[in-house]
Amino acid sequence: MTANRRFRRVVRIGPVQVATYYDGRGREKHTAACTAPRCGFTTDYDSRAAAELAARAHRCRVH
């Protein structure tokens, strides 16, 4: 089952994109996802600041 999310306030911090969306229960969530090939880094947070911090601290291990 796939989730149909509408992302808003999308910003790019290095290779990581940070976006805001509403989950299935109507709560606002924030996600950080790396766009580098074969990286696979993605996380969800309750606060925008935490997602942006994770994006700034992320280092891809894939070369």
mmCIF file of the N, C-alpha and C atoms, coordinates in Angstrom:
data_MODEL
# 
_entry.id   MODEL 
# 
loop_
_atom_site.group_PDB 
_atom_site.id 
_atom_site.type_symbol 
_atom_site.label_atom_id 
_atom_site.label_alt_id 
_atom_site.label_comp_id 
_atom_site.label_asym_id 
_atom_site.label_entity_id 
_atom_site.label_seq_id 
_atom_site.pdbx_PDB_ins_code 
_atom_site.Cartn_x 
_atom_site.Cartn_y 
_atom_site.Cartn_z 
_atom_site.occupancy 
_atom_site.B_iso_or_equiv 
_atom_site.pdbx_formal_charge 
_atom_site.auth_seq_id 
_atom_site.auth_comp_id 
_atom_site.auth_asym_id 
_atom_site.auth_atom_id 
_atom_site.pdbx_PDB_model_num 
ATOM 1   N N  . MET A 1 1  ? 0.834  -1.161 0.000  1.00 0.00 ? 1  MET A N  1 
ATOM 2   C CA . MET A 1 1  ? 0.000  0.000  0.000  1.00 0.00 ? 1  MET A CA 1 
ATOM 3   C C  . MET A 1 1  ? 0.893  1.243  0.000  1.00 0.00 ? 1  MET A C  1 
ATOM 4   N N  . THR A 1 2  ? 0.661  2.138  -0.915 1.00 0.00 ? 2  THR A N  1 
ATOM 5   C CA . THR A 1 2  ? 1.473  3.338  -0.998 1.00 0.00 ? 2  THR A CA 1 
ATOM 6   C C  . THR A 1 2  ? 0.739  4.517  -0.376 1.00 0.00 ? 2  THR A C  1 
ATOM 7   N N  . ALA A 1 3  ? 1.499  5.422  0.154  1.00 0.00 ? 3  ALA A N  1 
ATOM 8   C CA . ALA A 1 3  ? 0.927  6.626  0.754  1.00 0.00 ? 3  ALA A CA 1 
ATOM 9   C C  . ALA A 1 3  ? 0.929  7.745  -0.287 1.00 0.00 ? 3  ALA A C  1 
ATOM 10  N N  . ASN A 1 4  ? -0.193 8.410  -0.447 1.00 0.00 ? 4  ASN A N  1 
ATOM 11  C CA . ASN A 1 4  ? -0.288 9.536  -1.363 1.00 0.00 ? 4  ASN A CA 1 
ATOM 12  C C  . ASN A 1 4  ? -0.082 10.810 -0.553 1.00 0.00 ? 4  ASN A C  1 
ATOM 13  N N  . ARG A 1 5  ? 1.136  11.357 -0.607 1.00 0.00 ? 5  ARG A N  1 
ATOM 14  C CA . ARG A 1 5  ? 1.461  12.534 0.191  1.00 0.00 ? 5  ARG A CA 1 
ATOM 15  C C  . ARG A 1 5  ? 1.641  13.729 -0.719 1.00 0.00 ? 5  ARG A C  1 
ATOM 16  N N  . ARG A 1 6  ? 1.173  14.865 -0.259 1.00 0.00 ? 6  ARG A N  1 
ATOM 17  C CA . ARG A 1 6  ? 1.396  16.118 -0.969 1.00 0.00 ? 6  ARG A CA 1 
ATOM 18  C C  . ARG A 1 6  ? 2.407  16.915 -0.163 1.00 0.00 ? 6  ARG A C  1 
ATOM 19  N N  . PHE A 1 7  ? 3.604  16.995 -0.690 1.00 0.00 ? 7  PHE A N  1 
ATOM 20  C CA . PHE A 1 7  ? 4.675  17.704 0.005  1.00 0.00 ? 7  PHE A CA 1 
ATOM 21  C C  . PHE A 1 7  ? 4.596  19.192 -0.287 1.00 0.00 ? 7  PHE A C  1 
ATOM 22  N N  . ARG A 1 8  ? 4.895  19.987 0.722  1.00 0.00 ? 8  ARG A N  1 
ATOM 23  C CA . ARG A 1 8  ? 4.934  21.426 0.563  1.00 0.00 ? 8  ARG A CA 1 
ATOM 24  C C  . ARG A 1 8  ? 6.155  21.944 1.303  1.00 0.00 ? 8  ARG A C  1 
ATOM 25  N N  . ARG A 1 9  ? 6.493  23.182 1.035  1.00 0.00 ? 9  ARG A N  1 
ATOM 26  C CA . ARG A 1 9  ? 7.690  23.794 1.620  1.00 0.00 ? 9  ARG A CA 1 
ATOM 27  C C  . ARG A 1 9  ? 8.914  22.913 1.422  1.00 0.00 ? 9  ARG A C  1 
ATOM 28  N N  . VAL A 1 10 ? 9.153  22.510 0.192  1.00 0.00 ? 10 VAL A N  1 
ATOM 29  C CA . VAL A 1 10 ? 10.294 21.653 -0.130 1.00 0.00 ? 10 VAL A CA 1 
ATOM 30  C C  . VAL A 1 10 ? 11.536 22.526 -0.300 1.00 0.00 ? 10 VAL A C  1 
ATOM 31  N N  . VAL A 1 11 ? 12.584 22.206 0.428  1.00 0.00 ? 11 VAL A N  1 
ATOM 32  C CA . VAL A 1 11 ? 13.869 22.884 0.294  1.00 0.00 ? 11 VAL A CA 1 
ATOM 33  C C  . VAL A 1 11 ? 14.962 21.832 0.141  1.00 0.00 ? 11 VAL A C  1 
ATOM 34  N N  . ARG A 1 12 ? 16.035 22.239 -0.489 1.00 0.00 ? 12 ARG A N  1 
ATOM 35  C CA . ARG A 1 12 ? 17.154 21.335 -0.707 1.00 0.00 ? 12 ARG A CA 1 
ATOM 36  C C  . ARG A 1 12 ? 18.342 21.832 0.104  1.00 0.00 ? 12 ARG A C  1 
ATOM 37  N N  . ILE A 1 13 ? 18.921 20.946 0.897  1.00 0.00 ? 13 ILE A N  1 
ATOM 38  C CA . ILE A 1 13 ? 20.113 21.242 1.689  1.00 0.00 ? 13 ILE A CA 1 
ATOM 39  C C  . ILE A 1 13 ? 21.161 20.214 1.277  1.00 0.00 ? 13 ILE A C  1 
ATOM 40  N N  . GLY A 1 14 ? 22.061 20.609 0.404  1.00 0.00 ? 14 GLY A N  1 
ATOM 41  C CA . GLY A 1 14 ? 23.020 19.667 -0.165 1.00 0.00 ? 14 GLY A CA 1 
ATOM 42  C C  . GLY A 1 14 ? 22.260 18.646 -0.988 1.00 0.00 ? 14 GLY A C  1 
ATOM 43  N N  . PRO A 1 15 ? 22.540 17.362 -0.813 1.00 0.00 ? 15 PRO A N  1 
ATOM 44  C CA . PRO A 1 15 ? 21.804 16.338 -1.561 1.00 0.00 ? 15 PRO A CA 1 
ATOM 45  C C  . PRO A 1 15 ? 20.471 15.943 -0.916 1.00 0.00 ? 15 PRO A C  1 
ATOM 46  N N  . VAL A 1 16 ? 20.157 16.542 0.233  1.00 0.00 ? 16 VAL A N  1 
ATOM 47  C CA . VAL A 1 16 ? 18.961 16.159 0.998  1.00 0.00 ? 16 VAL A CA 1 
ATOM 48  C C  . VAL A 1 16 ? 17.831 17.153 0.759  1.00 0.00 ? 16 VAL A C  1 
ATOM 49  N N  . GLN A 1 17 ? 16.633 16.627 0.532  1.00 0.00 ? 17 GLN A N  1 
ATOM 50  C CA . GLN A 1 17 ? 15.451 17.458 0.415  1.00 0.00 ? 17 GLN A CA 1 
ATOM 51  C C  . GLN A 1 17 ? 14.641 17.352 1.701  1.00 0.00 ? 17 GLN A C  1 
ATOM 52  N N  . VAL A 1 18 ? 14.178 18.502 2.187  1.00 0.00 ? 18 VAL A N  1 
ATOM 53  C CA . VAL A 1 18 ? 13.348 18.568 3.387  1.00 0.00 ? 18 VAL A CA 1 
ATOM 54  C C  . VAL A 1 18 ? 11.975 19.074 2.960  1.00 0.00 ? 18 VAL A C  1 
ATOM 55  N N  . ALA A 1 19 ? 10.914 18.409 3.422  1.00 0.00 ? 19 ALA A N  1 
ATOM 56  C CA . ALA A 1 19 ? 9.556  18.791 3.032  1.00 0.00 ? 19 ALA A CA 1 
ATOM 57  C C  . ALA A 1 19 ? 8.599  18.576 4.187  1.00 0.00 ? 19 ALA A C  1 
ATOM 58  N N  . THR A 1 20 ? 7.447  19.259 4.112  1.00 0.00 ? 20 THR A N  1 
ATOM 59  C CA . THR A 1 20 ? 6.395  19.158 5.107  1.00 0.00 ? 20 THR A CA 1 
ATOM 60  C C  . THR A 1 20 ? 5.179  18.501 4.464  1.00 0.00 ? 20 THR A C  1 
ATOM 61  N N  . TYR A 1 21 ? 4.478  17.646 5.215  1.00 0.00 ? 21 TYR A N  1 
ATOM 62  C CA . TYR A 1 21 ? 3.275  16.986 4.719  1.00 0.00 ? 21 TYR A CA 1 
ATOM 63  C C  . TYR A 1 21 ? 2.369  16.650 5.894  1.00 0.00 ? 21 TYR A C  1 
ATOM 64  N N  . TYR A 1 22 ? 1.143  16.266 5.601  1.00 0.00 ? 22 TYR A N  1 
ATOM 65  C CA . TYR A 1 22 ? 0.207  15.795 6.621  1.00 0.00 ? 22 TYR A CA 1 
ATOM 66  C C  . TYR A 1 22 ? 0.132  14.276 6.533  1.00 0.00 ? 22 TYR A C  1 
ATOM 67  N N  . ASP A 1 23 ? 0.244  13.600 7.676  1.00 0.00 ? 23 ASP A N  1 
ATOM 68  C CA . ASP A 1 23 ? 0.148  12.144 7.677  1.00 0.00 ? 23 ASP A CA 1 
ATOM 69  C C  . ASP A 1 23 ? -1.311 11.710 7.569  1.00 0.00 ? 23 ASP A C  1 
ATOM 70  N N  . GLY A 1 24 ? -1.566 10.436 7.641  1.00 0.00 ? 24 GLY A N  1 
ATOM 71  C CA . GLY A 1 24 ? -2.913 9.894  7.490  1.00 0.00 ? 24 GLY A CA 1 
ATOM 72  C C  . GLY A 1 24 ? -3.890 10.327 8.561  1.00 0.00 ? 24 GLY A C  1 
ATOM 73  N N  . ARG A 1 25 ? -3.396 10.806 9.682  1.00 0.00 ? 25 ARG A N  1 
ATOM 74  C CA . ARG A 1 25 ? -4.258 11.257 10.781 1.00 0.00 ? 25 ARG A CA 1 
ATOM 75  C C  . ARG A 1 25 ? -4.390 12.773 10.837 1.00 0.00 ? 25 ARG A C  1 
ATOM 76  N N  . GLY A 1 26 ? -3.865 13.462 9.812  1.00 0.00 ? 26 GLY A N  1 
ATOM 77  C CA . GLY A 1 26 ? -3.999 14.900 9.753  1.00 0.00 ? 26 GLY A CA 1 
ATOM 78  C C  . GLY A 1 26 ? -2.960 15.684 10.531 1.00 0.00 ? 26 GLY A C  1 
ATOM 79  N N  . ARG A 1 27 ? -1.949 15.000 11.047 1.00 0.00 ? 27 ARG A N  1 
ATOM 80  C CA . ARG A 1 27 ? -0.883 15.677 11.781 1.00 0.00 ? 27 ARG A CA 1 
ATOM 81  C C  . ARG A 1 27 ? 0.196  16.149 10.818 1.00 0.00 ? 27 ARG A C  1 
ATOM 82  N N  . GLU A 1 28 ? 0.759  17.298 11.108 1.00 0.00 ? 28 GLU A N  1 
ATOM 83  C CA . GLU A 1 28 ? 1.831  17.825 10.267 1.00 0.00 ? 28 GLU A CA 1 
ATOM 84  C C  . GLU A 1 28 ? 3.132  17.097 10.590 1.00 0.00 ? 28 GLU A C  1 
ATOM 85  N N  . LYS A 1 29 ? 3.792  16.588 9.574  1.00 0.00 ? 29 LYS A N  1 
ATOM 86  C CA . LYS A 1 29 ? 5.064  15.878 9.714  1.00 0.00 ? 29 LYS A CA 1 
ATOM 87  C C  . LYS A 1 29 ? 6.078  16.501 8.774  1.00 0.00 ? 29 LYS A C  1 
ATOM 88  N N  . HIS A 1 30 ? 7.353  16.226 9.044  1.00 0.00 ? 30 HIS A N  1 
ATOM 89  C CA . HIS A 1 30 ? 8.439  16.763 8.239  1.00 0.00 ? 30 HIS A CA 1 
ATOM 90  C C  . HIS A 1 30 ? 9.375  15.614 7.896  1.00 0.00 ? 30 HIS A C  1 
ATOM 91  N N  . THR A 1 31 ? 9.851  15.592 6.678  1.00 0.00 ? 31 THR A N  1 
ATOM 92  C CA . THR A 1 31 ? 10.710 14.502 6.240  1.00 0.00 ? 31 THR A CA 1 
ATOM 93  C C  . THR A 1 31 ? 11.986 15.044 5.641  1.00 0.00 ? 31 THR A C  1 
ATOM 94  N N  . ALA A 1 32 ? 13.054 14.268 5.775  1.00 0.00 ? 32 ALA A N  1 
ATOM 95  C CA . ALA A 1 32 ? 14.335 14.565 5.150  1.00 0.00 ? 32 ALA A CA 1 
ATOM 96  C C  . ALA A 1 32 ? 14.734 13.326 4.358  1.00 0.00 ? 32 ALA A C  1 
ATOM 97  N N  . ALA A 1 33 ? 15.030 13.504 3.075  1.00 0.00 ? 33 ALA A N  1 
ATOM 98  C CA . ALA A 1 33 ? 15.366 12.373 2.215  1.00 0.00 ? 33 ALA A CA 1 
ATOM 99  C C  . ALA A 1 33 ? 16.533 12.742 1.306  1.00 0.00 ? 33 ALA A C  1 
ATOM 100 N N  . CYS A 1 34 ? 17.533 11.876 1.254  1.00 0.00 ? 34 CYS A N  1 
ATOM 101 C CA . CYS A 1 34 ? 18.701 12.104 0.406  1.00 0.00 ? 34 CYS A CA 1 
ATOM 102 C C  . CYS A 1 34 ? 18.376 11.683 -1.023 1.00 0.00 ? 34 CYS A C  1 
ATOM 103 N N  . THR A 1 35 ? 18.789 12.502 -1.987 1.00 0.00 ? 35 THR A N  1 
ATOM 104 C CA . THR A 1 35 ? 18.498 12.224 -3.391 1.00 0.00 ? 35 THR A CA 1 
ATOM 105 C C  . THR A 1 35 ? 19.683 11.602 -4.120 1.00 0.00 ? 35 THR A C  1 
ATOM 106 N N  . ALA A 1 36 ? 20.764 11.320 -3.416 1.00 0.00 ? 36 ALA A N  1 
ATOM 107 C CA . ALA A 1 36 ? 21.931 10.703 -4.039 1.00 0.00 ? 36 ALA A CA 1 
ATOM 108 C C  . ALA A 1 36 ? 21.613 9.251  -4.413 1.00 0.00 ? 36 ALA A C  1 
ATOM 109 N N  . PRO A 1 37 ? 22.129 8.785  -5.539 1.00 0.00 ? 37 PRO A N  1 
ATOM 110 C CA . PRO A 1 37 ? 21.878 7.397  -5.954 1.00 0.00 ? 37 PRO A CA 1 
ATOM 111 C C  . PRO A 1 37 ? 22.386 6.397  -4.911 1.00 0.00 ? 37 PRO A C  1 
ATOM 112 N N  . ARG A 1 38 ? 21.583 5.416  -4.609 1.00 0.00 ? 38 ARG A N  1 
ATOM 113 C CA . ARG A 1 38 ? 21.900 4.300  -3.713 1.00 0.00 ? 38 ARG A CA 1 
ATOM 114 C C  . ARG A 1 38 ? 22.147 4.708  -2.268 1.00 0.00 ? 38 ARG A C  1 
ATOM 115 N N  . CYS A 1 39 ? 21.747 5.903  -1.863 1.00 0.00 ? 39 CYS A N  1 
ATOM 116 C CA . CYS A 1 39 ? 21.972 6.328  -0.473 1.00 0.00 ? 39 CYS A CA 1 
ATOM 117 C C  . CYS A 1 39 ? 20.903 5.740  0.448  1.00 0.00 ? 39 CYS A C  1 
ATOM 118 N N  . GLY A 1 40 ? 19.634 6.000  0.167  1.00 0.00 ? 40 GLY A N  1 
ATOM 119 C CA . GLY A 1 40 ? 18.560 5.409  0.957  1.00 0.00 ? 40 GLY A CA 1 
ATOM 120 C C  . GLY A 1 40 ? 18.241 6.107  2.265  1.00 0.00 ? 40 GLY A C  1 
ATOM 121 N N  . PHE A 1 41 ? 18.828 7.272  2.541  1.00 0.00 ? 41 PHE A N  1 
ATOM 122 C CA . PHE A 1 41 ? 18.563 7.993  3.785  1.00 0.00 ? 41 PHE A CA 1 
ATOM 123 C C  . PHE A 1 41 ? 17.220 8.697  3.703  1.00 0.00 ? 41 PHE A C  1 
ATOM 124 N N  . THR A 1 42 ? 16.313 8.387  4.613  1.00 0.00 ? 42 THR A N  1 
ATOM 125 C CA . THR A 1 42 ? 15.040 9.083  4.738  1.00 0.00 ? 42 THR A CA 1 
ATOM 126 C C  . THR A 1 42 ? 14.536 8.936  6.162  1.00 0.00 ? 42 THR A C  1 
ATOM 127 N N  . THR A 1 43 ? 14.068 10.057 6.720  1.00 0.00 ? 43 THR A N  1 
ATOM 128 C CA . THR A 1 43 ? 13.555 10.041 8.085  1.00 0.00 ? 43 THR A CA 1 
ATOM 129 C C  . THR A 1 43 ? 12.388 11.014 8.211  1.00 0.00 ? 43 THR A C  1 
ATOM 130 N N  . ASP A 1 44 ? 11.490 10.736 9.149  1.00 0.00 ? 44 ASP A N  1 
ATOM 131 C CA . ASP A 1 44 ? 10.354 11.604 9.426  1.00 0.00 ? 44 ASP A CA 1 
ATOM 132 C C  . ASP A 1 44 ? 10.497 12.179 10.831 1.00 0.00 ? 44 ASP A C  1 
ATOM 133 N N  . TYR A 1 45 ? 10.090 13.444 10.976 1.00 0.00 ? 45 TYR A N  1 
ATOM 134 C CA . TYR A 1 45 ? 10.198 14.144 12.250 1.00 0.00 ? 45 TYR A CA 1 
ATOM 135 C C  . TYR A 1 45 ? 8.913  14.893 12.544 1.00 0.00 ? 45 TYR A C  1 
ATOM 136 N N  . ASP A 1 46 ? 8.730  15.237 13.824 1.00 0.00 ? 46 ASP A N  1 
ATOM 137 C CA . ASP A 1 46 ? 7.581  16.035 14.233 1.00 0.00 ? 46 ASP A CA 1 
ATOM 138 C C  . ASP A 1 46 ? 7.845  17.529 14.083 1.00 0.00 ? 46 ASP A C  1 
ATOM 139 N N  . SER A 1 47 ? 9.114  17.936 14.028 1.00 0.00 ? 47 SER A N  1 
ATOM 140 C CA . SER A 1 47 ? 9.429  19.359 13.906 1.00 0.00 ? 47 SER A CA 1 
ATOM 141 C C  . SER A 1 47 ? 10.278 19.611 12.663 1.00 0.00 ? 47 SER A C  1 
ATOM 142 N N  . ARG A 1 48 ? 10.073 20.762 12.079 1.00 0.00 ? 48 ARG A N  1 
ATOM 143 C CA . ARG A 1 48 ? 10.817 21.160 10.885 1.00 0.00 ? 48 ARG A CA 1 
ATOM 144 C C  . ARG A 1 48 ? 12.297 21.355 11.216 1.00 0.00 ? 48 ARG A C  1 
ATOM 145 N N  . ALA A 1 49 ? 12.572 21.910 12.380 1.00 0.00 ? 49 ALA A N  1 
ATOM 146 C CA . ALA A 1 49 ? 13.957 22.147 12.787 1.00 0.00 ? 49 ALA A CA 1 
ATOM 147 C C  . ALA A 1 49 ? 14.748 20.842 12.877 1.00 0.00 ? 49 ALA A C  1 
ATOM 148 N N  . ALA A 1 50 ? 14.137 19.799 13.377 1.00 0.00 ? 50 ALA A N  1 
ATOM 149 C CA . ALA A 1 50 ? 14.814 18.506 13.488 1.00 0.00 ? 50 ALA A CA 1 
ATOM 150 C C  . ALA A 1 50 ? 15.111 17.932 12.106 1.00 0.00 ? 50 ALA A C  1 
ATOM 151 N N  . ALA A 1 51 ? 14.187 18.065 11.179 1.00 0.00 ? 51 ALA A N  1 
ATOM 152 C CA . ALA A 1 51 ? 14.410 17.567 9.818  1.00 0.00 ? 51 ALA A CA 1 
ATOM 153 C C  . ALA A 1 51 ? 15.528 18.333 9.129  1.00 0.00 ? 51 ALA A C  1 
ATOM 154 N N  . GLU A 1 52 ? 15.568 19.649 9.310  1.00 0.00 ? 52 GLU A N  1 
ATOM 155 C CA . GLU A 1 52 ? 16.622 20.446 8.701  1.00 0.00 ? 52 GLU A CA 1 
ATOM 156 C C  . GLU A 1 52 ? 17.983 20.158 9.338  1.00 0.00 ? 52 GLU A C  1 
ATOM 157 N N  . LEU A 1 53 ? 18.013 19.914 10.634 1.00 0.00 ? 53 LEU A N  1 
ATOM 158 C CA . LEU A 1 53 ? 19.255 19.545 11.303 1.00 0.00 ? 53 LEU A CA 1 
ATOM 159 C C  . LEU A 1 53 ? 19.773 18.208 10.784 1.00 0.00 ? 53 LEU A C  1 
ATOM 160 N N  . ALA A 1 54 ? 18.884 17.249 10.609 1.00 0.00 ? 54 ALA A N  1 
ATOM 161 C CA . ALA A 1 54 ? 19.282 15.948 10.066 1.00 0.00 ? 54 ALA A CA 1 
ATOM 162 C C  . ALA A 1 54 ? 19.826 16.099 8.650  1.00 0.00 ? 54 ALA A C  1 
ATOM 163 N N  . ALA A 1 55 ? 19.237 16.988 7.860  1.00 0.00 ? 55 ALA A N  1 
ATOM 164 C CA . ALA A 1 55 ? 19.712 17.218 6.496  1.00 0.00 ? 55 ALA A CA 1 
ATOM 165 C C  . ALA A 1 55 ? 21.106 17.828 6.494  1.00 0.00 ? 55 ALA A C  1 
ATOM 166 N N  . ARG A 1 56 ? 21.352 18.756 7.404  1.00 0.00 ? 56 ARG A N  1 
ATOM 167 C CA . ARG A 1 56 ? 22.667 19.391 7.474  1.00 0.00 ? 56 ARG A CA 1 
ATOM 168 C C  . ARG A 1 56 ? 23.746 18.433 7.993  1.00 0.00 ? 56 ARG A C  1 
ATOM 169 N N  . ALA A 1 57 ? 23.364 17.519 8.861  1.00 0.00 ? 57 ALA A N  1 
ATOM 170 C CA . ALA A 1 57 ? 24.326 16.596 9.467  1.00 0.00 ? 57 ALA A CA 1 
ATOM 171 C C  . ALA A 1 57 ? 24.540 15.333 8.635  1.00 0.00 ? 57 ALA A C  1 
ATOM 172 N N  . HIS A 1 58 ? 23.707 15.085 7.637  1.00 0.00 ? 58 HIS A N  1 
ATOM 173 C CA . HIS A 1 58 ? 23.792 13.849 6.854  1.00 0.00 ? 58 HIS A CA 1 
ATOM 174 C C  . HIS A 1 58 ? 25.043 13.818 5.990  1.00 0.00 ? 58 HIS A C  1 
ATOM 175 N N  . ARG A 1 59 ? 25.715 12.696 5.990  1.00 0.00 ? 59 ARG A N  1 
ATOM 176 C CA . ARG A 1 59 ? 26.864 12.458 5.129  1.00 0.00 ? 59 ARG A CA 1 
ATOM 177 C C  . ARG A 1 59 ? 26.643 11.131 4.423  1.00 0.00 ? 59 ARG A C  1 
ATOM 178 N N  . CYS A 1 60 ? 26.624 11.159 3.102  1.00 0.00 ? 60 CYS A N  1 
ATOM 179 C CA . CYS A 1 60 ? 26.412 9.931  2.324  1.00 0.00 ? 60 CYS A CA 1 
ATOM 180 C C  . CYS A 1 60 ? 27.639 9.038  2.444  1.00 0.00 ? 60 CYS A C  1 
ATOM 181 N N  . ARG A 1 61 ? 27.387 7.776  2.661  1.00 0.00 ? 61 ARG A N  1 
ATOM 182 C CA . ARG A 1 61 ? 28.478 6.803  2.710  1.00 0.00 ? 61 ARG A CA 1 
ATOM 183 C C  . ARG A 1 61 ? 28.726 6.188  1.341  1.00 0.00 ? 61 ARG A C  1 
ATOM 184 N N  . VAL A 1 62 ? 27.869 6.429  0.388  1.00 0.00 ? 62 VAL A N  1 
ATOM 185 C CA . VAL A 1 62 ? 27.992 5.883  -0.956 1.00 0.00 ? 62 VAL A CA 1 
ATOM 186 C C  . VAL A 1 62 ? 28.927 6.773  -1.772 1.00 0.00 ? 62 VAL A C  1 
ATOM 187 N N  . HIS A 1 63 ? 29.859 6.161  -2.465 1.00 0.00 ? 63 HIS A N  1 
ATOM 188 C CA . HIS A 1 63 ? 30.773 6.939  -3.313 1.00 0.00 ? 63 HIS A CA 1 
ATOM 189 C C  . HIS A 1 63 ? 30.563 6.598  -4.752 1.00 0.00 ? 63 HIS A C  1 
# 
